């Protein structure tokens, strides 16, 4: 891997860095304390033995045959068997029957996998309750480990090849995000903790780890952290108000209803708010980091820009970013809910009734609240970045780059006299050309020297 040629951001003055440290460090410590308090130390383990054992297998033979019609159902009716029918011979790769050939029926029904010879599949062992020693196998699904590993490897290689060390840090941040979600957020909600509080603390923890790991411990990153945290809090407040005003219960989807049957103590209304917080975090990170970097680059390109000019210029960039991101949020939610949206189009109810139904109402609230939090992140982060970038200039404190620059060496008076004579030439003659690096004679003044 080559070196990262990204130009480092100008360092903030020491006084500004101290203020940022005094602001960010207590917030990080408070997040850690809240995470320790809410951590699911006594979370119940998943119930063992409720799922049938699953084993790997390889298809060695497939025999299909016509499906016999049901005796009491005429062939061709909607309830008639639709097949396919037949048997599949599978070589079991692990488990008590490893190495043996077993026969299973051809998978049939909605969502059943289509198998062929040499396919790697997952077998489910079914045990007869009347005779525990008797068992049979059914094909559950295909093994997806290898294609997923290759896809993830390609994903990681592309990120590292393009982003280099920054890309490697982004992958580490992604792994940290999943670790926090799987070890804290999801177990905490399953253990009965308030979902909204767990989501806010988990999102803040993800934010601290990912932003500083990916973008480094700089003043620019600290500004993005503060902007993201403020926008997250605002998103949570707006979500609470909006869901209460719309009388949303959290039972707007079939998944939520199924979850309520398995875990009755989970607060589905809070789970809806938690989903809004977690879903907004990724887009908020994008916007706040971009705005902080924009202000820094504008100040670096034109140090003469005032605080107000920096704010206005960076806000114009933020408006363009928001205009495209809003569409991204809505389409992302619509794409995730596409099957249900298609089902709703076949509904005979009026459009107004469909839009105010529980499912669509919660999606509208989710999109609107996330967008409002996103819009608030632009002026908040841009204002903070403008304050930090121009603070040293206003206070008269040099930045690290200015402090490291060598001071200009004054030229002795004798050297100046010789230079003047060389420039003027003999009295009455046309002035000679100025040596390289010296001002033009016609613009020579006492103050210039």
C-alpha positions in Angstrom: 0.0 0.0 0.0 1.2 3.5 -0.8 1.3 6.3 1.6 -1.7 8.4 2.1 -1.1 11.7 0.3 -4.1 13.4 1.8 -3.1 16.9 2.9 -3.4 17.2 6.7 -5.8 19.7 8.1 -4.3 22.9 9.6 -3.8 22.6 13.3 -6.0 24.6 15.6 -4.5 27.0 18.1 -3.6 25.6 21.5 -6.4 27.5 23.2 -9.0 26.1 20.8 -7.7 22.6 21.2 -7.9 22.9 25.0 -11.5 24.0 24.7 -12.4 21.1 22.4 -10.7 18.6 24.7 -12.6 20.1 27.7 -15.9 19.6 25.8 -15.4 16.3 24.0 -13.6 14.3 26.8 -16.4 14.7 29.4 -19.0 13.7 26.8 -17.0 10.6 25.9 -16.6 9.7 29.6 -20.4 10.2 30.2 -21.1 7.9 27.2 -18.8 5.2 28.6 -20.5 5.5 32.1 -23.9 5.3 30.5 -22.9 2.3 28.4 -21.5 0.5 31.5 -24.8 1.2 33.4 -26.9 0.0 30.6 -24.7 -2.9 29.6 -26.7 -6.2 29.5 -24.5 -8.1 32.0 -27.3 -10.5 32.9 -28.8 -10.8 29.4 -30.5 -14.2 29.0 -28.8 -16.7 26.7 -30.8 -17.8 23.7 -32.9 -20.9 24.5 -31.0 -24.0 23.6 -32.6 -26.9 21.8 -35.6 -25.0 20.4 -34.2 -25.2 16.8 -33.6 -28.5 15.0 -29.9 -29.4 14.4 -28.5 -28.2 11.0 -25.7 -29.9 9.0 -23.9 -29.3 5.8 -24.4 -31.5 2.8 -23.7 -31.8 -0.9 -26.3 -32.8 -3.5 -25.2 -35.9 -5.5 -28.5 -36.7 -7.3 -31.8 -35.1 -8.1 -34.8 -37.1 -9.4 -38.0 -35.2 -10.2 -41.4 -36.7 -11.0 -44.9 -35.4 -11.5 -46.8 -34.5 -8.4 -49.9 -36.7 -7.8 -53.1 -34.7 -7.4 -54.6 -34.6 -4.0 -57.6 -37.0 -3.7 -60.0 -34.4 -2.4 -58.8 -31.4 -4.4 -59.3 -31.3 -8.2 -56.2 -30.9 -10.2 -55.6 -27.3 -11.3 -57.4 -25.7 -8.4 -55.5 -23.2 -6.3 -55.0 -25.7 -3.5 -53.6 -28.4 -5.7 -50.0 -29.4 -5.2 -47.7 -27.4 -7.4 -44.5 -29.3 -7.0 -41.9 -30.0 -7.8 -41.9 -33.5 -6.5 -39.3 -36.2 -6.3 -36.2 -37.0 -4.2 -32.8 -35.5 -3.7 -29.8 -37.6 -2.6 -27.4 -35.7 -0.4 -24.0 -36.6 1.0 -23.9 -35.4 4.7 -20.6 -33.6 5.4 -20.8 -33.3 9.2 -22.9 -34.6 12.2 -23.6 -38.1 13.3 -24.3 -39.3 9.7 -21.2 -37.7 8.2 -20.1 -39.4 4.9 -23.5 -41.1 4.4 -25.9 -40.6 1.6 -29.4 -39.6 2.7 -32.6 -39.0 0.7 -34.8 -36.0 1.1 -37.9 -34.7 -0.7 -37.4 -32.1 -3.4 -37.9 -28.7 -1.7 -41.3 -27.2 -2.5 -43.4 -24.3 -1.5 -42.9 -20.5 -1.4 -39.3 -19.6 -1.1 -38.1 -23.2 -1.4 -34.5 -23.4 -2.8 -33.9 -24.9 -6.3 -31.2 -27.5 -6.0 -28.9 -29.2 -8.6 -26.1 -31.7 -8.4 -23.0 -30.5 -6.6 -24.9 -27.8 -4.8 -23.8 -27.2 -1.2 -26.9 -27.1 1.0 -28.0 -27.0 4.7 -29.8 -30.0 6.0 -32.3 -29.9 8.9 -32.7 -33.0 11.0 -36.3 -33.8 12.0 -36.8 -36.1 14.9 -40.0 -38.1 15.4 -41.4 -37.2 18.9 -42.9 -40.7 19.1 -39.6 -42.4 18.3 -36.5 -40.2 19.2 -34.2 -42.7 17.5 -35.9 -42.2 14.1 -35.0 -39.1 12.2 -35.2 -37.7 8.7 -33.6 -34.8 6.8 -35.0 -31.9 4.8 -33.2 -29.3 2.7 -33.5 -25.9 4.4 -31.4 -23.6 2.1 -28.1 -23.2 0.2 -24.8 -22.7 1.9 -23.9 -19.0 1.3 -20.6 -18.8 3.2 -18.2 -18.9 0.2 -19.9 -16.3 -2.1 -20.4 -14.0 0.9 -16.7 -14.4 1.9 -15.6 -13.5 -1.6 -17.9 -10.5 -1.8 -16.7 -9.2 1.6 -13.1 -9.7 0.5 -13.8 -7.8 -2.7 -15.5 -5.1 -0.7 -12.6 -4.7 1.7 -9.9 -4.8 -1.1 -11.7 -2.1 -3.0 -11.9 0.2 0.0 -8.3 -0.4 1.0 -7.1 0.1 -2.6 -8.9 3.4 -3.0 -8.7 4.7 0.6 -5.3 3.2 1.5 -4.7 3.7 5.3 -7.8 5.8 5.6 -9.8 2.9 4.0 -8.2 0.4 6.4 -9.3 2.6 9.3 -12.8 2.8 7.8 -13.0 -1.0 7.8 -11.9 -1.1 11.4 -14.6 1.5 12.2 -17.2 -0.7 10.5 -16.1 -3.7 12.5 -16.4 -1.6 15.7 -19.9 -0.5 14.7 -21.1 -4.1 14.3 -19.4 -5.1 17.5 -21.2 -2.4 19.5 -24.5 -3.2 17.8 -24.2 -6.9 18.5 -22.8 -6.8 22.0 -24.5 -3.7 23.5 -27.5 -2.3 21.5 -29.3 -5.5 20.5 -28.7 -7.4 23.8 -29.6 -4.3 25.8 -32.9 -3.9 24.1 -33.6 -7.7 24.4 -32.9 -7.5 28.1 -35.6 -4.9 28.6 -33.7 -1.7 28.8 -35.3 1.5 27.3 -34.7 1.1 23.6 -34.4 4.9 22.9 -31.8 5.4 25.7 -29.8 2.3 24.6 -29.9 3.5 21.0 -28.7 7.0 21.9 -25.8 5.7 24.0 -24.9 3.1 21.4 -25.0 5.6 18.6 -22.8 8.0 20.6 -20.3 5.2 21.3 -20.2 4.2 17.7 -19.7 7.9 16.7 -16.8 8.4 19.0 -15.0 5.2 18.0 -15.6 5.4 14.3 -15.0 9.1 13.7 -11.7 9.3 15.6 -10.5 5.9 14.3 -11.3 6.8 10.7 -10.4 10.5 10.6 -7.9 10.9 13.4 -7.8 12.8 16.6 -8.0 16.3 15.2 -9.9 19.5 15.9 -11.8 18.9 12.6 -12.9 15.5 13.8 -13.9 16.9 17.2 -16.1 19.5 15.4 -17.8 16.6 13.5 -18.3 14.7 16.7 -20.0 17.6 18.4 -22.2 18.3 15.4 -23.2 14.6 15.1 -24.0 14.3 18.8 -26.1 17.5 18.9 -28.0 16.3 15.8 -28.6 12.9 17.3 -30.1 14.4 20.4 -32.3 16.7 18.3 -33.4 13.7 16.2 -34.4 11.7 19.4 -36.4 14.7 20.7 -38.2 15.2 17.3 -38.8 11.4 17.0 -40.4 11.3 20.5 -42.7 14.2 19.7 -43.6 13.0 16.2 -44.4 9.4 17.2 -46.5 10.6 20.2 -48.4 13.1 18.0 -49.1 10.4 15.3 -50.1 7.8 18.0 -47.7 5.2 16.6 -47.5 2.0 18.6 -44.6 0.3 16.9 -46.8 -2.6 15.7 -46.8 -1.3 12.1 -44.9 -4.3 10.6 -45.3 -8.0 10.7 -41.7 -8.3 12.1 -42.7 -6.2 15.1 -45.8 -8.3 15.7 -43.8 -11.5 15.5 -41.2 -10.0 17.9 -43.9 -9.1 20.4 -44.9 -12.8 20.5 -41.4 -14.0 21.2 -40.3 -11.2 23.5 -43.3 -9.6 25.1 -41.2 -7.3 27.4 -39.7 -5.3 24.4 -41.0 -1.8 24.1 -41.9 -1.6 20.4 -42.7 2.1 20.5 -39.2 2.7 21.9 -37.8 0.2 19.4 -39.2 2.4 16.6 -37.4 5.4 18.0 -34.2 3.4 18.4 -34.4 2.5 14.7 -34.7 6.1 13.8 -31.6 7.0 15.8 -29.5 4.2 14.5 -30.6 4.7 10.9 -29.8 8.4 11.1 -26.3 8.0 12.5 -24.6 6.9 9.2 -26.0 9.8 7.2 -25.2 12.3 10.0 -21.6 11.2 10.1 -21.3 11.8 6.4 -22.8 15.3 6.6 -20.9 16.5 9.6 -17.5 15.2 8.5 -18.1 16.8 5.1 -19.1 20.2 6.5 -16.1 20.3 8.9 -13.7 19.4 6.1 -15.3 21.9 3.8 -14.8 24.8 6.2 -11.2 23.7 6.9 -10.3 23.5 3.2 -11.9 26.8 2.4 -9.9 28.5 5.2 -6.8 26.8 3.9 -7.4 27.9 0.3 -8.2 31.5 1.2 -7.0 32.5 4.7 -8.5 35.9 4.2 -12.1 34.7 4.4 -13.9 36.0 7.5 -16.0 33.8 9.8 -19.2 34.8 8.1 -17.8 34.2 4.6 -16.6 30.7 5.6 -20.0 29.9 7.1 -21.9 31.1 4.0 -19.6 29.3 1.5 -19.7 26.0 3.4 -23.5 26.2 3.9 -23.9 26.4 0.1 -22.0 23.2 -0.1 -24.2 21.7 2.6 -27.4 22.7 0.8 -26.3 20.8 -2.3 -25.4 17.8 -0.1 -28.7 17.8 1.8 -30.7 18.1 -1.5 -29.2 14.7 -2.7 -29.2 13.1 0.7 -32.9 13.6 1.4 -33.7 11.6 -1.6 -31.3 8.9 -0.5 -33.0 8.6 2.9 -36.5 8.2 1.4 -35.4 5.8 -1.3 -33.5 3.7 1.3 -36.6 3.3 3.5 -38.8 2.6 0.5 -36.4 0.0 -0.9 -36.3 -1.8 2.5 -40.1 -1.9 2.6 -40.7 -2.6 -1.1 -42.6 -5.9 -0.6 -45.0 -4.3 1.8 -45.5 -1.3 -0.4 -46.4 -3.5 -3.3 -48.9 -5.3 -1.1 -50.4 -2.0 -0.1 -50.9 -1.0 -3.7 -53.3 -3.9 -4.1 -55.3 -2.7 -1.1 -58.8 -1.4 -2.0 -58.7 1.4 0.6 -58.5 5.0 -0.4 -55.0 6.6 -0.8 -55.5 8.8 2.3 -56.4 5.8 4.4 -53.3 4.0 3.2 -51.0 6.9 3.9 -52.4 7.3 7.4 -52.1 3.5 8.2 -49.8 2.4 10.9 -47.1 1.1 8.6 -46.9 4.0 6.1 -47.3 6.5 8.9 -44.3 5.2 10.7 -42.2 5.2 7.5 -43.2 8.9 6.9 -42.3 9.8 10.5 -39.0 7.9 10.2 -38.0 9.7 7.0 -39.2 13.2 8.1 -37.5 13.0 11.5 -34.2 11.8 10.0 -34.3 14.5 7.4 -34.9 17.2 10.0 -32.0 16.0 12.1 -29.9 16.0 9.0 -30.8 19.5 8.0 -30.0 20.7 11.5 -26.6 19.1 11.3 -25.4 21.4 8.5 -25.7 24.8 10.3 -24.6 23.4 13.6 -21.5 21.7 12.3 -20.6 24.5 9.9 -20.9 27.2 12.6 -18.7 25.2 15.0 -16.2 24.6 12.3 -16.1 28.3 11.4 -15.6 29.3 15.0 -12.7 26.8 15.5 -11.0 27.7 12.2 -11.0 31.4 12.8 -10.5 31.4 16.5 -6.7 31.6 16.4 -6.9 34.4 13.8 -9.2 36.4 16.0 -7.3 35.8 19.2 -4.0 36.5 17.5 -2.6 33.1 18.3 -0.5 31.5 15.5 -1.3 28.0 14.4 1.3 25.2 14.5 2.1 25.8 10.9 2.7 29.5 11.3 4.7 28.9 14.5 6.9 26.4 12.7 7.6 28.8 9.7 11.0 30.5 9.9 11.0 34.2 10.6 12.1 36.5 7.8 15.8 37.7 8.2 16.3 41.5 8.0 18.7 42.6 5.3 21.6 44.7 6.4 21.7 48.4 5.4 24.9 47.9 3.4 23.3 45.2 1.3 20.4 47.5 0.6 22.6 50.4 -0.5 24.5 48.1 -2.9 21.2 46.9 -4.3 20.0 50.4 -4.8 23.2 51.3 -6.7 22.9 48.2 -8.8 19.3 49.0 -9.7 19.9 52.8 -10.4 23.1 52.4 -12.5 25.2 55.4 -13.5 23.6 58.8 -13.0 21.5 59.9 -16.0 21.4 56.4 -17.5 18.4 54.3 -18.0 17.7 52.2 -15.0 19.0 48.7 -15.4 16.8 45.6 -14.9 16.3 44.5 -11.4 18.1 41.4 -10.3 15.9 38.3 -9.8 14.0 38.4 -6.5 14.2 42.2 -6.1 11.3 44.6 -6.6 11.0 46.6 -9.8 12.7 50.0 -9.6 9.6 52.0 -10.5 7.8 50.6 -7.5 10.7 51.1 -5.1 9.8 52.9 -1.9 11.4 53.4 1.5 8.7 51.4 3.2 9.2 48.4 0.8 12.7 48.1 2.1 
